[in-house]
Amino acid sequence: MQLRTSTRSRVALASGVLLLVAACGSPGSSGGASTSATSTSSSAAGALETCEAVPGDSFVALVDDQNLQNPDNVIPALNAEAAAADPDLVAVLDTVSAVLDTPALIELNKAVSVDRQAPAQAAADFVAAQGLDSPEAVGEGRSVVVGAPNFDEGQVLANLYATVLTSAGYSVTVQDIGNRELYLTDLESGALTVVPEYVSTLTEFLNTSVNGDGATPVASSDLDATLGELTTLGEGVGLTFATPADAQDQNAYAVTSGFAEEHDVATISELAEACGGIILGGPPECPERPFCQIGLEDTYGLDIASFVSLDAGGNLTKQALSQGAITLGMVLSSDPALAG
């Protein structure tokens, strides 16, 4: 897709990115890569042809085929008492999860963040297109409060739930909510009925809330196992969950479409097998994180020649990709920039 920036912004960002690249010639310099990351890249140097970045304004998220990232599937989180008293509530929400995959979520995010549709309108269009707007009226006389997190994706997911529940006869209120610490308290108390959440993120949030900041992580690359941990943790605080959707919002690694076509890569493994000398862009902490540079090197054997400190899947990273200043950039898997 075409990134929406003014000419002045593009020039300013390009200058900033090029300065970052110039100051970041090797792992362990401005990017702060760990010693182990530096030695891994050095030992692999020369083993593969260096693949130069290919500028372009459309991006492809490479498939995480070795499951470096933990699954962060969208999942309806509910007040347990409300769900127990009304089994139809979960059944209606499951109809949303059944049709929501990552490409659909990307398109919904594009409709709101790029095309500037109201979240309620984007949700209504999707529900109608999926044939979910005329369900059996199972919710007559019952009220629900849907919590809408204060970012575009959270708003559109909340409106998806609200639209389908309204169509099923429920009296629905959509309530804007703030951070997770506050809204989970309202969900646990019953002030909120349902909130869109993410499997691994919520699992670890509840894990540290219940067991302390030093708790051993329980989320893993196994969705079923992580969902089991989430269910157990939820039971302890009065929460339950509907079926997770296929849609995920997690860390992903993107190249330009031109690069993917030139080197015939669709997965991170294929990139690691085809290309060396990769210039990675991402958040400043990436070189020291197991889900970022360390994981890309240890799990995939990716030959990362240098790291450019940018942002966490934001405009700086996407601008650097589009201008060919980096080869591979950390984005979010549901980013509207990945729309076809």
Secondary structure in CASP SS format (residue, H / E / C, confidence):
PFRMAT SS
TARGET T0000
AUTHOR 0000-0000-0000
METHOD secondary structure of the structure
MODEL  1
M C 1.00
Q C 1.00
L C 1.00
R C 1.00
T C 1.00
S C 1.00
T H 1.00
R H 1.00
S H 1.00
R H 1.00
V H 1.00
A H 1.00
L H 1.00
A H 1.00
S H 1.00
G H 1.00
V H 1.00
L H 1.00
L H 1.00
L H 1.00
V H 1.00
A H 1.00
A C 1.00
C C 1.00
G C 1.00
S C 1.00
P C 1.00
G C 1.00
S C 1.00
S C 1.00
G C 1.00
G C 1.00
A C 1.00
S C 1.00
T H 1.00
S H 1.00
A H 1.00
T H 1.00
S H 1.00
T H 1.00
S H 1.00
S H 1.00
S H 1.00
A H 1.00
A C 1.00
G C 1.00
A C 1.00
L C 1.00
E C 1.00
T E 1.00
C C 1.00
E C 1.00
A C 1.00
V C 1.00
P C 1.00
G C 1.00
D C 1.00
S C 1.00
F E 1.00
V E 1.00
A E 1.00
L E 1.00
V E 1.00
D C 1.00
D C 1.00
Q C 1.00
N C 1.00
L C 1.00
Q C 1.00
N C 1.00
P C 1.00
D C 1.00
N E 1.00
V E 1.00
I E 1.00
P E 1.00
A E 1.00
L E 1.00
N E 1.00
A H 1.00
E H 1.00
A H 1.00
A H 1.00
A H 1.00
A H 1.00
D C 1.00
P H 1.00
D H 1.00
L H 1.00
V H 1.00
A H 1.00
V H 1.00
L H 1.00
D H 1.00
T H 1.00
V H 1.00
S H 1.00
A H 1.00
V H 1.00
L C 1.00
D C 1.00
T H 1.00
P H 1.00
A H 1.00
L H 1.00
I H 1.00
E H 1.00
L H 1.00
N H 1.00
K H 1.00
A H 1.00
V H 1.00
S H 1.00
V C 1.00
D C 1.00
R C 1.00
Q C 1.00
A C 1.00
P H 1.00
A H 1.00
Q H 1.00
A H 1.00
A H 1.00
A H 1.00
D H 1.00
F H 1.00
V H 1.00
A H 1.00
A H 1.00
Q C 1.00
G C 1.00
L C 1.00
D C 1.00
S C 1.00
P C 1.00
E C 1.00
A C 1.00
V C 1.00
G C 1.00
E C 1.00
G C 1.00
R C 1.00
S E 1.00
V E 1.00
V E 1.00
V E 1.00
G E 1.00
A E 1.00
P E 1.00
N C 1.00
F C 1.00
D H 1.00
E H 1.00
G H 1.00
Q H 1.00
V H 1.00
L H 1.00
A H 1.00
N H 1.00
L H 1.00
Y H 1.00
A H 1.00
T H 1.00
V H 1.00
L H 1.00
T H 1.00
S H 1.00
A C 1.00
G C 1.00
Y C 1.00
S E 1.00
V E 1.00
T E 1.00
V E 1.00
Q E 1.00
D E 1.00
I E 1.00
G C 1.00
N C 1.00
R H 1.00
E H 1.00
L H 1.00
Y H 1.00
L H 1.00
T H 1.00
D H 1.00
L H 1.00
E H 1.00
S H 1.00
G C 1.00
A C 1.00
L C 1.00
T C 1.00
V E 1.00
V E 1.00
P E 1.00
E E 1.00
Y E 1.00
V H 1.00
S H 1.00
T H 1.00
L H 1.00
T H 1.00
E H 1.00
F H 1.00
L H 1.00
N H 1.00
T H 1.00
S H 1.00
V H 1.00
N H 1.00
G C 1.00
D C 1.00
G C 1.00
A C 1.00
T C 1.00
P C 1.00
V C 1.00
A C 1.00
S C 1.00
S C 1.00
D C 1.00
L H 1.00
D H 1.00
A H 1.00
T H 1.00
L H 1.00
G H 1.00
E H 1.00
L H 1.00
T H 1.00
T H 1.00
L H 1.00
G H 1.00
E H 1.00
G H 1.00
V H 1.00
G C 1.00
L E 1.00
T E 1.00
F E 1.00
A C 1.00
T C 1.00
P C 1.00
A C 1.00
D C 1.00
A C 1.00
Q E 1.00
D C 1.00
Q C 1.00
N E 1.00
A E 1.00
Y E 1.00
A E 1.00
V E 1.00
T E 1.00
S H 1.00
G H 1.00
F H 1.00
A H 1.00
E H 1.00
E H 1.00
H H 1.00
D C 1.00
V C 1.00
A C 1.00
T E 1.00
I H 1.00
S H 1.00
E H 1.00
L H 1.00
A H 1.00
E H 1.00
A H 1.00
C C 1.00
G E 1.00
G C 1.00
I E 1.00
I E 1.00
L E 1.00
G E 1.00
G E 1.00
P C 1.00
P C 1.00
E C 1.00
C H 1.00
P H 1.00
E H 1.00
R C 1.00
P C 1.00
F C 1.00
C C 1.00
Q H 1.00
I H 1.00
G H 1.00
L H 1.00
E H 1.00
D H 1.00
T H 1.00
Y H 1.00
G C 1.00
L C 1.00
D C 1.00
I E 1.00
A E 1.00
S E 1.00
F E 1.00
V E 1.00
S E 1.00
L C 1.00
D C 1.00
A C 1.00
G C 1.00
G C 1.00
N H 1.00
L H 1.00
T H 1.00
K H 1.00
Q H 1.00
A H 1.00
L H 1.00
S H 1.00
Q C 1.00
G C 1.00
A C 1.00
I C 1.00
T C 1.00
L E 1.00
G E 1.00
M E 1.00
V E 1.00
L E 1.00
S C 1.00
S C 1.00
D C 1.00
P H 1.00
A H 1.00
L H 1.00
A C 1.00
G C 1.00
END
